[in-house]
Structures are given as structure tokens and as C-alpha cells.
């Protein structure tokens, strides 16, 4: 490890510190509404000796010293960015002692972005995914967020969905509705789930058309860089194989450039028929949060944050929003 007087120059600067039932059918909103900045040279501080493994996985070696601030063992942050001094970093990685700590921080992060975008444009567009992510949103239905967030200004979408009926146990919509959406005062007309009466291909086309029309009406912002709809926040989980949304390693869908929403009928995970955002649409978003918990994901996390040829083959490595990518990891996933 480098001496206490050394500094490092890297694409990333790293600092570590302590860190219900389905919606009624007649309520479904199916109607059509119509680079990186230059790197810095920044000294690194190592706060927690266990964090060296994450630093090594990220390919960063720097100054080893002790912070003057008190270390809070309940929270460890790793800040990774490639922005000039004073600018928003491109990537930020936060590691938490427990999933509970992570869920608390995630709730504040979402609430802060909600407030920011509602002040800027009067609405907040948020995109959910399936899996264990929804469980990590549980703090949003508790004080202070249940009463402080302007829920009526939210518009909710899904980055991917299984092509099953909305009441089916495999439905991402059902999981989100039962555990989250039914417990907060979001307007049903602002919940934009897929049309579950259609085939995979037709559902993907219909969802893309609906998103285009919502962007035309400025419910969803438009990227000045790509001209694509620009969601305020996309929340993603990650599988042990490094997949995000329904974009799996080696699947042709990860290279789709023309469609914003595509269908797949041969998912390596059941059920086989799904629809999913493609990377052009994901990466035109303003912010993306990757929420990953559990030791089963740790190998993929270390690979994704590293600098290896294997990492380049992981779909998660292709996530690159226009403003900032935030990783929320519990300790088991990070180490």
C-alpha cells in the first residue's frame, strides 16, 4: 500500500468515510398520452481497514491514512467520481454495514431527488425494477417521507416487466404495488405499468409509444444530448451474473440501439417472456441508482467495479446515465 504522503491519479477519485393486492383493472393507466469530465489528482483517505478490498476491486491504490473525523461503523461511503473539482462526480459507490442502513440512505436519496426535480419542473419521473429492490424502498412509506414527499407529482414506470397478468406472482408491478405503491398516495393515473393483455412484442411497442407521448407532453423530460426521454431516476437491481433490467450477458438485447423498449422471449431466467428498456433509454436518464445486497452478488460487484476484460462483458458495466450513477451496497455485497 502507498505511503501516507502519496497521491493517486485515476479516472475515479475514491474517499471512504462512515457512512397488496393488484390494482383494479379499471384503474390501469393504459391510455395513450401521446464525457467523462477530466480526471483529478486527489489524495485518498482510508477510513476503514476492511475497505481496502473494495478499493482493490475498483482498481484504485492511494494514500493510506486515518481520518480526523469519528468513524461511524454503521455507514461506510466510497465516493468514486471522474468530475472536475466542484462538479458532480460521475460515479458514487456507498457501502453500508447493514441492509437496514442502506435502505435508510436510499430513502433520503430518493426523497432529495424528488424534491429537486419537482422544484425544477413540477414532476418527478421514477423507474422501478423487480427483485429485492422494492423491499429496499420500505423506508419511503414511513415518517418523515410518507408525509413530506409530494407523491401526487410522481410518475412511476418499470425498467422491465415479465409478460404475465398483473396479478401474477411473477409480475414486477404486483410486487411494487403490494409492498410500496398501495401504501403511498400516488395517483393511479400516474402509475404507468405495461398492458398485460398484449404479447411481449406488442407490449414493448405499446410501452415505448406511451413513453414517447409522455415525453412529448413533458411528463418525462427530454435529453438535450440524445433527444431520448430522460427519466429523473432509474432504480436498478443487479443479478449474480451482472444483468440489469432484463438485459442479460450475451443476449442480443444488450446491443439493441433502435428500440427504446424491446421484448425478449428467451430469458435465461423464468419467465422467458419479458419487456425491457434498452441501454440507450436507460443511459439517457439523469440519475441511476444500483441497489445491490447480499453475498451472492459480491463477485459481480467486484468485477463490475474493476478494470478487467471480464467486467466489460457485464451488462451492469454498460450503465452510464447522463449525470450520476450511484451504487448502494451492503457490506456483504461489497466484500
QUIVEN-V893133 format. One record per residue. RES is the residue in one small letter. D_CENTER is the distance of its C-alpha to the mean C-alpha in Angstrom with 2 decimals. Layout:
RES_D_CENTER, RES_D_CENTER
This chain:
x_32.36, x_33.28, x_35.73, x_34.98, x_36.08, x_33.87, x_30.98, x_28.53, x_27.28, x_24.04, x_21.20, x_19.24, x_20.75, x_20.02, x_21.21, x_20.89, x_21.99, x_22.14, x_19.63, x_23.87, x_25.31, x_24.29, x_24.50, x_28.04, x_28.54, x_30.10, x_27.15, x_24.68, x_23.81, x_24.87, x_26.95, x_26.40, x_25.69, x_26.27, x_19.68, x_19.08, x_21.35, x_24.19, x_23.82, x_25.45, x_27.89, x_26.77, x_28.29, x_26.16, x_26.76, x_26.37, x_26.19, x_25.78, x_27.68, x_25.22, x_22.53, x_24.62, x_23.20, x_19.67, x_21.37, x_23.34, x_20.41, x_18.89, x_22.31, x_23.26, x_26.69, x_28.04, x_30.12, x_30.58, x_31.65, x_31.39, x_29.79, x_32.19, x_29.74, x_29.86, x_27.27, x_25.36, x_24.79, x_22.34, x_19.69, x_19.12, x_17.06, x_16.71, x_16.22, x_15.83, x_16.58, x_18.79, x_19.77, x_23.39, x_24.64, x_23.71, x_20.82, x_17.09, x_15.89, x_13.72, x_11.88, x_11.84, x_11.92, x_12.94, x_14.95, x_16.46, x_19.73, x_18.71, x_15.95, x_17.71, x_17.33, x_13.60, x_13.40, x_15.69, x_13.82, x_10.51, x_12.88, x_14.49, x_11.52, x_10.67, x_14.45, x_15.08, x_12.88, x_14.51, x_17.83, x_17.39, x_16.68, x_19.26, x_21.74, x_21.13, x_21.23, x_21.91, x_18.82, x_15.12, x_13.06, x_9.91, x_8.46, x_8.17, x_8.44, x_11.26, x_12.48, x_12.50, x_9.29, x_11.70, x_14.10, x_11.95, x_12.13, x_15.88, x_16.71, x_16.00, x_19.05, x_21.22, x_23.10, x_22.58, x_19.51, x_21.15, x_23.81, x_22.37, x_19.45, x_20.84, x_19.57, x_21.92, x_20.04, x_16.75, x_16.08, x_13.78, x_12.79, x_11.51, x_9.72, x_12.38, x_15.40, x_18.40, x_21.61, x_23.42, x_24.94, x_22.74, x_24.67, x_24.25, x_22.83, x_20.41, x_18.97, x_15.30, x_16.77, x_19.36, x_17.18, x_15.16, x_18.51, x_20.45, x_18.30, x_16.71, x_17.81, x_21.46, x_21.52, x_20.58, x_22.64, x_20.41, x_22.75, x_22.94, x_23.44, x_20.01, x_18.30, x_17.88, x_17.92, x_19.54, x_23.31, x_24.07, x_27.67, x_26.97, x_26.78, x_23.60, x_24.67, x_25.86, x_22.82, x_20.58, x_23.14, x_23.47, x_19.78, x_19.67, x_22.87, x_21.66, x_18.63, x_21.20, x_23.51, x_21.08, x_20.31, x_24.11, x_24.54, x_21.98, x_19.91, x_17.08, x_17.61, x_18.78, x_17.97, x_21.16, x_20.26, x_19.67, x_21.01, x_18.13, x_16.41, x_13.96, x_11.44, x_10.96, x_7.32, x_4.85, x_3.07, x_3.49, x_6.56, x_9.07, x_12.78, x_15.74, x_16.50, x_13.31, x_12.34, x_9.06, x_9.60, x_13.40, x_13.78, x_16.01, x_17.91, x_21.05, x_20.50, x_21.73, x_18.78, x_16.71, x_19.46, x_19.72, x_20.31, x_22.31, x_20.43, x_17.24, x_17.04, x_18.94, x_20.46, x_21.14, x_24.05, x_24.01, x_20.78, x_21.52, x_20.14, x_21.97, x_22.23, x_22.89, x_22.36, x_18.92, x_17.41, x_14.18, x_12.73, x_13.98, x_12.73, x_14.83, x_13.13, x_9.48, x_10.83, x_12.91, x_10.25, x_10.82, x_7.63, x_4.08, x_2.81, x_3.74, x_6.24, x_9.45, x_12.96, x_16.42, x_18.89, x_18.42, x_15.27, x_16.96, x_18.65, x_15.65, x_13.91, x_17.19, x_17.65, x_14.34, x_15.07, x_18.68, x_20.91, x_22.41, x_23.20, x_21.55, x_18.17, x_18.61, x_18.89, x_15.51, x_13.09, x_10.17, x_12.53, x_12.53, x_9.08, x_10.47, x_9.71, x_12.94, x_12.56, x_10.17, x_7.52, x_7.16, x_7.63, x_8.79, x_11.58, x_14.75, x_17.95, x_18.55, x_15.48, x_16.24, x_19.97
